[in-house]
Amino acid sequence: MTKHHLNLLIDAGLLQRARDNGLVISKFLEVKLQEYFSFLNAVGSHPQKEGVGLSRFELESLAPKAKRMDQATLQAQG
């Protein structure tokens, strides 16, 4: 895979937080772009040429999915 240099403007505070957490910005961006295009292929649609990406694109949570409702939710519904 051929790689190309890219100049990117990013908020200084955000960049510092990324570095403090050991993130390599170029690799992170590359992974997220791959995830995004995999998402587009899965849903079978592509963003409009005018905008950048889907207007409501969000990654699915990595948290485990609840299998049943908690007690507070059951009481609120009942």
N, C-alpha and C positions, 0 to 999 in steps of 0.2 A: 504494500500500500504506500503510495506516494503521499508525503505530507507537505503542506505549504505553510509558510509563515503568515501570521495574521496580526494586525494591530487592532487592539480592542480597548475601548474606553470603558472604565468601570469605576464605580464609587470607591474612593480610597478606603473608607471604613469597611466596606464589604470585602475588598481585596485583603485587608489586614486580617479580618475574621477568618477568611478562607485559609490564609497562610498559617494563622495560629492553630487552625484545626487540621493542618497537614494536607490540605487539598492542593492538587496541581490543577490550576485553572484550565489549561489546554486539554488535559485528559478528561476532566469533569465535563467540559463543554462537549467534547467528542462523544462521550458516553451518553449525555443527555440528548444530543442530536440524533444518535442512533436509536435511542428509546422513542423519541418523537416520531421519526420516520417509520419505525415498526408499528407504532400506534396508528399512524395514518394508513398504512397498508392493511392493518387489521380491520379498521372501520370502513375502508374502501372509499374514503373521501380525501380531498386535498384542499388546503386553504385557498381562499380567493387570492388572486394576484395582487390586489390592492393592499391587503393586510399582511401581518406577520403571524403566521400560525392560526390555529383555531381560536376563536374568541373565548371559549370556555375550556381550554385544554388544561387538565390537571392530571397529575400522576395518581394512580390508585394508591391508597394507603398501604403500607407494609404491615400495619397492625393486624392482628388476627381478627377475623370477622366473628361477631357475636352469634351464638347459636340459639339463644333465647333472650327474651326481654328481662331486664332487671326489675326488681321489686317496685322501684319508684315509677317506672314507665307503666307497669301493669296497674298500679293504683291510679295513675293519672288518666288512663283509658277507661277504667271501670267506674 
